Amino acid sequence: MKIFCAVCNRETNHDVIKEEKREIRDDEVQVVFYDEWQIIQCKGCEDISFRQVSSNSDDYNSDDGIPFETIKLYPLRGKDILPIKGYYNAQPNVRNIYRETIDAFNNGLYLLCAGGLRATIESICTAEGIIDGPIDKRKPSGTTKIVRSKDLIGKINGLYEKGLMTKKQAEILHEHRYLGNDALHSLDTPSKKSLRIAIEIIDHTLDSLYELSDKAAELAWQREKRQKKKGK
């Protein structure tokens, strides 16, 4: 069978290497329920995953009589499924909230995903000791003054103030209203496309804060290794 492979990132041929079937008859409603559980293996990369197929005798195509099937793959995968990145240099609390946010997106829980994006930024600020930051406050006279604020806008500015991100990165976070309270307070569910963009921004932020230094160190090590090899 052809199934989307999370490792190959495309549809590939899979073998069923182990299968169990169950049939349950409900005589009261005259329906038979069918379940199949399969351990499957990609014939390309040989990655092993799990497939569940469910159907019943009462739900079928009237044209050909073939039952409609509900298919679930574990772990979730597909063209619209976002990978959960490790970010192992981040604190556990940051990683956990980030994972739950991506899980919410992949399961179509977009309102919860919006809240998770805000919570991820909040957790980063907590991990980095950011409790406030400078914002412009307008006076009744029309002039503005800089004050310290403990809300999310202030904390994002605090990340920039501490040198943990560039001014441009901070501005990008500000532009995304889903990192604020709007989506949760108004229960205005954001679109899937908007959330994907927001998640890309979060990924870029986490990568900049926690992964770039290790990547730079790896490049330096590889360069030094090449130079030593040339010197022999």
C-alpha positions in Angstrom: 0.0 0.0 0.0 1.1 3.6 -0.5 1.3 5.7 2.6 2.9 9.0 3.5 6.2 8.4 5.1 7.3 10.9 7.8 11.0 10.1 7.1 10.9 10.2 3.3 8.4 13.1 3.5 6.4 11.7 0.6 4.1 8.8 -0.3 6.0 5.5 -0.4 5.2 1.8 -0.6 4.7 0.1 2.7 4.6 -3.5 3.8 2.3 -4.8 6.6 4.6 -6.8 8.9 2.1 -7.5 11.6 -1.7 -7.3 11.6 -4.6 -7.9 14.0 -8.3 -7.8 13.1 -11.5 -7.5 15.2 -15.1 -7.8 14.2 -17.9 -6.8 16.6 -21.6 -7.5 15.9 -24.2 -5.3 17.4 -27.4 -7.4 17.0 -29.6 -4.6 18.4 -28.9 -2.1 15.7 -27.8 -4.8 13.1 -24.4 -3.3 12.5 -21.0 -5.0 12.3 -17.9 -2.9 13.3 -14.5 -3.8 11.8 -11.1 -2.8 13.2 -7.6 -3.5 11.9 -4.3 -2.7 13.6 -1.2 -2.9 11.5 2.5 -2.5 12.1 3.8 -1.1 8.8 7.2 -0.6 7.3 8.3 1.8 4.6 10.0 -0.1 1.7 12.3 2.9 1.1 13.8 4.1 4.5 12.5 1.0 6.4 10.9 3.2 9.1 8.3 1.4 11.2 5.0 3.0 12.2 1.4 2.1 13.0 -1.9 2.1 11.0 -5.4 1.7 12.3 -8.4 1.1 10.0 -12.0 1.3 11.2 -15.3 0.7 9.3 -18.8 -0.6 9.8 -21.4 -2.4 7.7 -23.8 0.5 7.9 -21.5 3.2 6.4 -20.7 2.4 2.8 -20.7 3.8 -0.7 -24.1 3.2 -2.3 -22.6 3.0 -5.8 -20.2 0.2 -5.3 -21.1 -1.1 -1.8 -17.5 -0.6 -0.5 -17.5 0.5 3.2 -16.0 3.9 4.0 -12.9 3.5 6.1 -11.4 5.8 8.8 -7.6 5.5 8.7 -5.3 6.8 11.4 -1.6 6.8 11.3 0.7 6.9 14.3 2.8 9.0 14.6 0.8 11.6 12.7 2.2 12.4 9.3 1.2 14.1 6.1 2.0 17.1 3.9 0.1 19.4 6.3 1.6 17.8 9.5 4.3 20.0 11.1 7.3 18.2 12.6 8.0 18.8 16.3 11.6 20.0 16.5 13.7 19.0 19.5 15.3 22.3 20.7 17.2 20.3 23.4 19.1 23.3 24.5 15.9 25.1 25.6 14.5 24.5 29.1 12.1 21.6 29.5 9.1 23.9 30.1 9.8 25.7 26.9 10.1 22.4 25.0 6.9 21.0 26.5 4.7 24.0 25.7 6.1 24.1 22.2 5.4 20.4 21.6 1.8 20.8 22.9 1.4 23.8 20.6 2.5 21.8 17.5 0.3 18.9 18.6 -2.7 21.2 18.8 -2.0 22.5 15.3 -1.6 19.0 13.8 -4.8 17.9 15.4 -6.8 20.9 14.1 -7.1 22.6 17.5 -6.4 26.0 16.1 -7.7 28.1 19.0 -5.6 26.1 21.5 -2.7 26.4 19.1 -3.0 30.2 19.2 -2.9 30.1 23.0 0.0 27.8 22.9 2.0 30.3 20.7 1.5 33.0 23.3 2.4 30.6 26.1 5.6 29.6 24.2 6.8 33.2 24.1 5.8 33.6 27.8 7.8 30.5 28.7 10.9 31.8 26.8 10.7 35.1 28.7 10.4 33.2 32.0 13.3 30.9 31.1 15.5 33.9 30.2 14.5 35.9 33.4 12.6 38.5 31.4 9.8 40.0 33.6 9.2 43.3 31.8 10.4 45.6 29.1 10.2 49.1 27.8 7.2 50.4 25.9 6.0 53.8 24.6 3.0 55.1 26.6 1.0 58.0 25.3 0.3 60.8 27.8 -3.0 62.8 27.8 -1.0 65.7 26.2 -0.3 63.5 23.2 3.4 63.0 23.9 4.9 59.6 24.8 7.2 58.4 27.4 9.0 55.1 27.9 7.7 53.0 30.8 8.3 49.4 32.0 5.5 46.9 31.2 5.0 43.4 32.4 2.6 42.4 29.6 3.7 40.4 26.6 4.5 43.5 24.5 6.9 44.6 27.2 8.5 41.2 27.6 9.1 40.9 23.9 10.9 44.2 24.1 12.7 42.9 27.1 14.1 40.0 24.9 15.5 42.6 22.5 16.7 44.8 25.4 18.7 41.9 26.8 20.2 41.2 23.4 18.5 37.9 22.9 17.0 38.9 19.6 17.3 41.6 17.0 14.9 44.6 16.8 13.5 43.1 13.6 12.7 39.8 15.3 10.9 41.6 18.1 8.9 43.6 15.6 7.8 40.4 13.8 6.6 39.0 17.1 4.7 42.1 17.8 3.0 42.0 14.4 1.4 38.6 15.1 -1.7 39.2 17.1 -2.1 35.5 17.8 0.8 35.8 20.3 -1.4 38.2 22.3 -4.8 37.7 23.8 -7.0 38.6 20.8 -7.7 35.0 19.7 -8.5 33.8 23.2 -10.4 36.7 24.4 -12.6 37.1 21.4 -12.7 33.3 20.6 -11.7 34.2 17.1 -10.2 31.1 15.7 -7.2 32.0 13.5 -6.8 30.4 10.0 -4.5 27.5 9.5 -2.3 29.5 7.1 -1.9 32.3 9.7 -0.9 29.8 12.4 1.6 28.1 10.1 3.3 31.5 9.6 3.2 32.2 13.4 4.8 28.8 14.0 7.6 29.5 11.5 8.3 32.7 13.5 8.4 30.8 16.8 10.7 28.1 15.2 13.0 30.9 14.0 13.0 32.5 17.5 13.8 29.2 19.2 16.4 28.3 16.7 18.1 31.7 17.1 18.1 31.5 20.9 19.0 27.9 21.5 20.5 26.2 18.4 22.6 28.6 16.4 25.5 28.6 18.8 25.7 24.8 18.7 25.5 24.9 14.9 28.3 27.5 14.7 30.4 25.3 17.0 29.8 22.3 14.8 30.9 24.3 11.7 34.0 25.5 13.5 34.8 21.9 14.5 34.3 20.6 11.0 36.6 23.4 9.6 39.3 22.6 12.1 39.0 18.9 11.3 39.4 19.6 7.6 42.4 21.8 8.2 44.1 19.1 10.3 43.4 16.5 7.6 45.0 18.8 5.0 48.1 19.3 7.2 48.9 15.6 7.4 
